[in-house]
Amino acid sequence: MKTPFIDIAFYSTGDGAFSLTMNGISAFSMLFYTQALGLDYKLAGLALSVSVFWDALTDPIMGYLSDQTRSRFGRRHIYILVGGLALATSFYFLWTIPGGIEKSGYLFWYLLIMNILIRTAVTVFYIPFLALGFEICRDYHERSILQGARSTANMIANMLGPALAWYLFFKDIGDVPSTNVVSNYQHMGTAFSIATVVLVLIVTLSTRKYIIDSRQGVAMESTNIGAFFHDVKEILRDKYSQMIYAFYALINQGCVLVASLQMYLYVYYMNFSSGEKAIAHGGTMMGFAIGSVLCPILAKKLDKKGTALFGAGLSIVGNLLLVLFFTTGVLSPTLTLSPAGVTLPIAIITFVICHGLYWMGNGILMPMTFSMVADTAEINKIETGVLKDGSYGAMFSFLGKLSLSVGLFISGNVLGWIGFVSGAATQTPQAIGNLTIATFWSGILFASLAIAAFWKYPIDKAFMVAIRQKGGEPLLPKP
């Protein structure tokens, strides 16, 4: 049965809650810890990477727990509601730090504990939410539409939240950089927390008709610890999933490094004003959102593998153009042109377009990879008769967050390696030059490795049709 698009749209609002909180942390946490609070770069990177590593470890457990839940409210909705409200609450207290802690020796430990609480809450909310998407759309192509809509909602929330935050909460006033003012982050945290509560309630209530009483019906495995580890081992040994996981983990690694470093690029290399920061950051989100919209359209013509590879290639082109224009001396950050007496900030325009292309490529491939995970989960269900949607989605999330943890740890150290000084209003020209190289080339490197890892992925629409018809062994050769 065809899933109404209105249902897909309401479901996608859940990714808005995820986006506001996780992209808010990704965009501003390093600046908050290091510039506003004066925490050492390495300690800030450690606090973030440890919490994300914890998040990654809990994903498979949450996926298994959700799959095995037996309740008249189904396997997903209870966790979506409770986890989402906990996420909003813990996100608020990340930015609003109790008096005394900020200037004490316990700042690192407070930030570490709050980040772990946030990551626990997001696991409880997001893993069942992802699995619910598998259940809402069972059609091969509709999965691409749903994942594209989910990704688009993520970026819309990112544009209206973290991107617009530069203008709403971080206006430069006087000689003190707006990113060094603690209250700016507190106001942003409060607004995002309220919006998160609203979005969690919307997704929970609007998808009620997809609640399935799980006390009986689809086969589920034993809930003992041995069955859990057997599940994890089986999924990790799935040859098709291995390629998807490797592709996504490598792409995500590059995205984390670029996303963490680009904020410093805005401030210290491009010297953006608050409005220009909002435009530049909004441009990346717009690029990602456009990519997410194009994702299902391209999938109809190129199928899923071709679409994912196209997205990775586009992201490489975007960064290569940035390398060409800004590291070779072709453009300086302040270059303008004045045709017919109208001043055009040509360097800023070029930067926004090229950087937007990088994120557009990621916007195409990110939802596509998750759509392919749904296909591998279906293949496993046909072959084994056991539903493991939550576990497959959780393992995908686990490996993505594992790469995120590594990326955050690396980014914290990279800033030290390239010569950045924590809390300083200005940085040396050499450190800023090193920053541009690290930001542009990291995306190119990891996208290239991802393409190599994914090149022989065999599943397409004909493959899935054959699986469903046979109810067993695939007709195409295994990788």
SVG drawing of the C-alpha trace seen along z (x, -y; Angstrom):
<svg xmlns="http://www.w3.org/2000/svg" viewBox="-4 -53 57 72">
<polyline fill="none" stroke="black" stroke-width="0.4" points="0.0,0.0 1.3,-3.5 2.2,-5.6 0.5,-9.1 3.1,-11.8 1.5,-13.7 2.4,-10.8 6.0,-10.9 6.1,-14.7 4.8,-14.4 7.2,-11.6 10.1,-13.7 9.5,-16.4 11.2,-14.0 14.5,-14.7 13.9,-18.3 14.2,-17.7 17.3,-15.6 18.8,-18.4 18.2,-21.3 20.0,-19.5 22.8,-17.6 23.6,-20.2 23.4,-22.8 26.1,-20.9 28.1,-20.3 28.0,-23.9 28.5,-25.7 29.8,-23.4 33.6,-23.7 33.2,-27.5 31.3,-27.5 33.8,-25.4 37.0,-27.0 36.1,-30.6 33.4,-31.5 34.5,-29.2 38.2,-29.0 38.5,-25.2 41.5,-23.7 40.9,-22.5 42.1,-19.0 39.8,-18.7 36.8,-20.1 37.5,-17.5 37.8,-14.8 34.5,-15.6 32.7,-15.5 34.4,-12.4 33.9,-10.3 30.2,-11.2 29.7,-10.3 31.6,-7.1 29.2,-6.3 26.3,-7.1 27.7,-4.8 28.0,-1.9 24.4,-2.3 22.9,-2.3 23.0,1.4 21.6,2.0 18.7,-0.4 18.0,1.1 17.8,4.6 15.7,3.4 13.3,1.6 12.9,4.6 12.2,6.9 9.8,4.6 6.4,6.1 3.7,3.5 0.3,2.4 1.9,-0.9 4.3,0.8 8.0,1.1 8.9,-2.6 6.6,-5.3 7.2,-5.0 10.9,-5.5 10.4,-8.4 8.3,-10.3 10.4,-9.7 13.8,-10.0 12.7,-13.1 11.6,-15.0 14.8,-13.9 16.8,-15.2 15.3,-18.6 15.9,-18.9 19.5,-17.8 20.2,-20.0 19.0,-23.0 21.4,-22.3 24.3,-21.9 24.3,-25.6 22.9,-26.8 25.7,-25.9 25.0,-26.2 26.8,-29.0 30.3,-28.3 31.0,-25.3 32.1,-27.6 35.1,-29.0 35.8,-25.8 38.1,-22.9 35.0,-20.8 34.0,-22.5 35.4,-19.6 33.6,-17.0 30.3,-18.9 30.5,-19.2 31.4,-15.5 28.5,-14.3 26.0,-16.6 27.1,-15.4 26.8,-11.8 23.3,-12.5 22.3,-14.2 23.8,-11.3 21.9,-8.7 18.6,-10.6 19.2,-10.9 19.8,-7.2 16.6,-6.4 14.7,-8.8 16.4,-8.4 17.1,-4.7 13.4,-3.7 12.5,-6.8 14.7,-5.5 13.2,-2.0 9.7,-3.5 10.6,-4.8 11.4,-1.3 7.8,-0.3 6.1,-3.3 7.5,-2.7 8.1,0.8 8.3,0.0 11.8,-0.1 11.4,-3.6 9.2,-5.0 12.1,-4.4 14.2,-6.9 11.3,-9.4 11.0,-9.0 14.7,-9.2 14.9,-12.3 12.0,-13.9 13.6,-13.1 16.9,-14.6 15.2,-17.7 13.4,-18.2 16.8,-17.9 18.3,-20.6 15.3,-22.9 15.5,-22.7 19.3,-23.3 18.7,-26.4 16.0,-27.8 18.1,-26.9 21.9,-26.7 22.3,-28.7 19.9,-31.5 21.3,-31.5 24.3,-33.4 21.9,-36.3 19.5,-35.9 21.8,-35.1 25.4,-36.0 25.4,-39.6 28.8,-41.3 28.6,-44.1 31.6,-46.2 35.1,-44.7 34.1,-41.4 33.4,-38.6 29.9,-37.3 31.2,-33.8 33.0,-34.7 29.7,-35.7 28.2,-32.9 24.7,-34.4 24.4,-34.1 24.7,-30.3 22.2,-30.2 19.5,-32.1 20.1,-29.8 19.9,-26.7 16.6,-27.8 15.0,-28.4 16.2,-25.2 15.0,-23.1 11.5,-24.5 11.3,-23.9 12.6,-20.3 9.7,-19.6 7.2,-20.8 8.6,-18.6 8.8,-15.5 5.1,-15.9 4.2,-16.3 6.0,-13.2 4.7,-11.1 1.1,-12.1 1.0,-12.3 2.3,-8.7 0.0,-7.0 -1.8,-5.1 1.5,-3.2 1.6,-1.8 1.4,2.0 0.6,4.0 3.9,5.9 2.7,8.4 2.1,10.8 2.7,11.1 6.1,10.8 8.7,13.2 11.3,11.9 14.4,13.5 15.1,14.3 15.9,11.3 18.9,12.8 22.4,11.3 23.6,14.1 20.9,13.4 21.9,9.7 25.5,10.4 24.4,13.0 22.3,10.3 25.2,7.8 27.6,10.4 25.2,11.4 24.6,7.9 28.2,7.0 28.9,10.1 26.3,9.1 28.3,8.5 25.9,6.0 25.7,4.0 29.5,3.9 29.8,1.9 27.0,-0.6 28.5,-1.0 32.0,-1.5 30.8,-4.1 28.8,-6.0 31.4,-5.9 34.1,-7.3 31.8,-10.0 30.7,-10.9 34.3,-11.2 34.9,-13.8 31.7,-15.7 32.5,-15.8 36.0,-17.3 34.6,-19.8 31.7,-20.8 33.9,-21.2 36.5,-23.3 34.3,-25.4 33.1,-27.5 36.6,-28.6 37.1,-29.2 34.1,-31.6 35.6,-33.6 39.3,-33.6 39.9,-33.1 36.8,-34.6 36.3,-37.2 32.5,-37.0 30.2,-39.4 27.3,-37.9 25.0,-38.2 27.6,-36.7 28.1,-33.8 24.3,-33.1 24.4,-33.3 27.4,-31.0 26.1,-28.4 22.6,-28.7 24.1,-28.0 25.6,-24.7 22.2,-23.8 20.4,-24.9 22.8,-22.8 22.2,-19.7 18.4,-20.3 18.5,-20.6 20.6,-17.4 18.0,-15.6 15.2,-16.7 17.1,-15.6 18.0,-12.2 14.8,-10.3 14.6,-11.9 18.1,-10.8 17.5,-7.4 14.8,-6.8 17.3,-7.4 20.6,-6.2 19.2,-3.7 20.5,-3.9 24.1,-3.0 24.6,-5.4 22.9,-8.2 25.2,-7.7 28.3,-7.7 27.1,-10.8 26.7,-12.6 30.2,-11.6 31.6,-12.8 29.8,-16.1 31.1,-16.7 34.7,-16.2 34.1,-18.7 32.9,-21.3 36.0,-21.0 38.4,-20.9 36.9,-24.2 37.6,-25.7 41.2,-24.4 41.6,-25.9 40.2,-29.3 41.4,-29.9 44.6,-28.0 46.3,-28.9 45.9,-32.7 43.3,-33.0 40.9,-34.6 41.5,-36.4 38.7,-36.3 38.1,-40.1 38.0,-40.2 35.2,-42.3 34.2,-43.3 32.3,-46.5 30.5,-46.1 28.3,-49.1 29.1,-50.7 27.6,-47.7 30.0,-46.1 29.9,-42.3 31.7,-40.3 32.9,-37.8 35.1,-35.8 32.1,-35.3 29.8,-34.3 32.3,-31.8 32.9,-30.4 29.2,-29.9 28.5,-28.3 31.4,-25.9 30.9,-25.0 27.3,-24.5 28.1,-22.0 30.1,-20.0 27.1,-19.8 24.7,-19.2 26.6,-16.1 26.3,-14.9 22.6,-15.7 22.2,-13.4 24.1,-10.5 23.2,-10.5 19.5,-9.7 20.3,-7.2 22.6,-5.2 20.0,-4.8 17.4,-3.8 19.9,-1.0 20.1,0.1 16.3,0.7 16.8,2.9 19.4,5.1 17.2,5.3 14.4,6.6 16.7,9.1 17.6,10.5 14.0,10.7 13.0,12.6 15.9,15.0 15.5,15.5 11.9,14.7 13.0,12.5 12.4,8.7 15.5,6.7 14.8,3.3 15.8,1.5 19.1,3.5 20.0,2.8 19.3,-0.9 21.1,-0.9 24.3,0.6 24.2,-1.9 23.9,-4.7 26.6,-3.0 29.2,-3.0 28.3,-6.5 28.7,-7.8 31.9,-5.8 33.3,-7.8 31.8,-10.9 33.6,-10.3 36.9,-9.8 36.3,-12.9 35.5,-15.1 38.6,-13.9 40.7,-14.5 39.2,-18.0 40.1,-19.0 43.6,-17.9 43.9,-19.3 43.2,-22.8 46.2,-22.4 48.4,-20.8 47.8,-23.7 48.7,-26.3 45.3,-27.7 45.4,-29.3 42.3,-28.6 40.3,-31.7 42.4,-34.1 40.5,-36.8 43.1,-36.5 45.2,-33.7 48.5,-33.6 48.5,-33.7 50.2,-30.3 47.6,-28.8 44.8,-30.2 46.5,-29.0 46.8,-25.5 43.1,-25.7 42.0,-26.2 44.1,-23.2 42.8,-20.9 39.1,-21.9 39.1,-21.6 41.2,-18.4 39.7,-16.3 36.4,-16.2 38.1,-15.2 40.2,-12.5 37.4,-10.7 34.9,-11.0 37.5,-9.3 38.0,-6.5 34.3,-6.0 33.8,-5.7 36.5,-3.0 34.9,-1.0 31.4,-1.1 32.3,-0.5 31.2,3.1 27.9,2.8 25.5,5.1 21.9,4.3 19.6,2.5 15.8,2.6 15.9,5.7 17.9,7.4 15.2,6.6 12.4,7.7 14.1,11.1 14.6,11.5 10.9,10.8 9.8,13.2 12.2,16.0 11.8,15.4 15.3,16.7 18.6,16.6 19.5,13.6 19.7,14.0 22.7,11.7 26.1,12.8 27.1,12.0 29.9,9.5"/>
</svg>
